[in-house]
């Protein structure tokens, strides 16, 4: 009887759920995640730190319920509207990959705790662990870096020093490539116009080209770490976790010319290679 009462009590507690969707399509959600989605009163899909290979409509068809798109503005500035009523209703925030793959979602957890809103987490695969598909061992990776799109007036390269620091320690570097979804141009932002640019997803070729320019700019300048060179080995990956996944081992110079197709792309700068890692990278080597 006590167990029945406890189970009944737990069912009455309303929660804010953070549910990972994995990397592929609608079917990559876990069984537990799907059960929670079906029982929640409102379901949001975080739609700017990553994307799936399927659209909102396919998710709704598979889940059998409405999914509300949550863009950057809603998640970062209108988070209260997502959590509104979370003490009386079950609410889910769906996240491509794993819920804690982006700091934004950790911030939402902290806000929920401050407001006394119980929360639950359902983890899933993300690029942070699935990158092991390259054959590189996860415990040999150092700090992950993000490579942003450059503009005419903004060309940050601080991430390069982190790559060099990893290389000096013998560690591999996972480079996450920029995503622009529902972004405003500088002109429209200044004028306060709610006009958004088409979505853009950085390719490994674009990332490699920016790295080549940084390498050239730093050539001959003494500094810490092992510098990259145009003939340094890199690993390009695209659509990891999907049926069209692609992996390519080549030089940095070659990477700037290779087209891996549709997003999402990531780039890995290898450090010191174990012989098994080296053998694995040979599997993906570009043909001469």
Long-range contacts (C-beta under 8 A, 24 or more apart in sequence): 13-118, 14-86, 14-87, 14-88, 14-89, 14-90, 14-118, 15-86, 15-90, 15-91, 15-117, 15-118, 15-119, 15-120, 16-83, 16-86, 16-91, 16-92, 16-93, 16-112, 16-117, 16-118, 16-119, 16-120, 17-90, 17-91, 17-92, 17-93, 17-119, 17-120, 17-121, 17-122, 18-92, 18-93, 18-95, 18-99, 18-100, 18-105, 18-108, 18-109, 18-119, 18-120, 18-121, 18-122, 19-92, 19-93, 19-94, 19-95, 19-99, 19-121, 19-122, 19-124, 20-95, 20-96, 20-97, 20-98, 20-99, 20-122, 20-123, 20-124, 20-125, 20-126, 21-52, 21-94, 21-95, 21-96, 21-97, 21-124, 22-96, 22-97, 22-124, 22-125, 22-241, 23-52, 23-96, 23-97, 23-125, 23-126, 23-127, 23-130, 23-240, 23-241, 23-242, 24-52, 24-53, 24-241, 24-242, 24-243, 25-52, 25-53, 25-54, 25-58, 25-242, 26-52, 26-54, 26-58, 26-59, 26-61, 26-62, 26-63, 27-62, 28-52, 28-124, 28-125, 28-241, 29-124, 30-122, 30-124, 32-122, 33-122, 33-124, 34-63, 36-90, 36-92, 36-120, 36-122, 37-63, 37-65, 37-92, 37-94, 38-63, 38-64, 38-65, 39-90, 40-89, 40-90, 40-91, 40-92, 41-85, 41-89, 41-90, 41-91, 42-68, 42-85, 42-89, 42-91, 42-92, 43-67, 43-68, 43-91, 43-92, 43-94, 44-68, 44-69, 44-70, 44-74, 44-82, 44-91, 44-92, 44-93, 44-94, 45-69, 45-70, 45-94, 46-70, 46-75, 46-93, 46-94, 46-95, 46-96, 46-104, 46-105, 47-71, 47-181, 47-182, 48-72, 48-75, 48-179, 48-181, 48-182, 49-95, 49-96, 49-101, 49-102, 49-104, 49-179, 50-95, 50-96, 50-97, 50-101, 50-102, 50-179, 50-264, 51-96, 51-179, 51-181, 51-201, 51-263, 51-264, 52-96, 53-239, 53-242, 53-244, 59-94, 67-94, 71-181, 71-182, 72-181, 72-182, 73-182, 75-104, 75-108, 76-104, 79-107, 79-108, 79-111, 82-108, 83-108, 83-111, 83-112, 83-115, 83-117, 86-112, 86-115, 86-117, 87-116, 87-117, 97-124, 97-125, 97-126, 97-127, 97-128, 98-123, 98-124, 98-125, 98-126, 98-128, 99-123, 99-124, 101-126, 101-127, 101-128, 125-241, 127-174, 127-176, 127-240, 127-264, 127-266, 128-174, 130-240, 130-241, 131-174, 131-237, 131-240, 131-266, 131-268, 133-237, 133-240, 133-245, 133-247, 134-235, 134-237, 134-247, 134-268, 134-280, 134-281, 134-284, 135-276, 135-277, 135-279, 135-280, 135-281, 135-283, 135-284, 136-172, 136-235, 136-268, 136-270, 136-277, 136-280, 136-281, 137-274, 137-276, 137-277, 140-170, 140-171, 140-172, 140-271, 140-272, 140-274, 140-277, 141-166, 141-171, 141-172, 141-173, 141-174, 142-166, 142-169, 142-171, 142-172, 142-173, 142-271, 143-171, 143-173, 144-173, 144-174, 144-175, 144-176, 145-173, 145-174, 145-175, 145-176, 146-175, 146-176, 146-177, 146-178, 147-175, 147-176, 147-177, 147-178, 147-202, 147-207, 147-210, 147-211, 147-267, 148-178, 149-178, 149-180, 149-200, 149-202, 149-206, 150-210, 151-186, 157-214, 157-217, 160-211, 160-214, 160-218, 160-228, 161-223, 161-224, 161-225, 163-225, 163-228, 163-269, 164-223, 164-224, 164-225, 164-226, 164-227, 164-228, 165-224, 165-225, 166-225, 166-269, 166-271, 167-225, 167-226, 167-228, 167-269, 167-271, 168-224, 168-225, 168-226, 169-271, 170-271, 170-272, 171-271, 172-268, 172-269, 172-270, 172-271, 173-268, 173-269, 173-271, 174-266, 174-268, 175-207, 175-266, 175-267, 175-268, 175-269, 176-266, 177-201, 177-202, 177-203, 177-204, 177-206, 177-207, 177-264, 177-265, 177-266, 177-267, 178-202, 179-263, 179-264, 201-263, 201-264, 201-265, 202-265, 203-259, 203-260, 203-263, 203-265, 204-236, 204-237, 204-238, 204-248, 204-255, 204-258, 204-260, 204-265, 204-266, 204-267, 205-255, 205-256, 205-257, 205-258, 205-259, 205-260, 207-255, 207-265, 207-267, 208-234, 208-236, 208-252, 208-253, 208-255, 208-256, 208-267, 209-256, 211-252, 212-252, 212-253, 212-256, 215-252, 228-252, 228-269, 232-269, 233-270, 233-281, 234-267, 234-268, 234-269, 234-270, 235-267, 235-268, 235-270, 235-281, 235-284, 236-260, 236-265, 236-266, 236-267, 236-268, 237-265, 237-266, 237-267, 237-268, 238-262, 238-263, 238-264, 238-265, 238-266, 239-263, 239-264, 240-264, 240-266, 247-283, 247-284, 248-284, 248-286, 249-281, 249-282, 249-283, 249-284, 249-285, 249-286, 250-285, 250-286, 254-286, 258-286
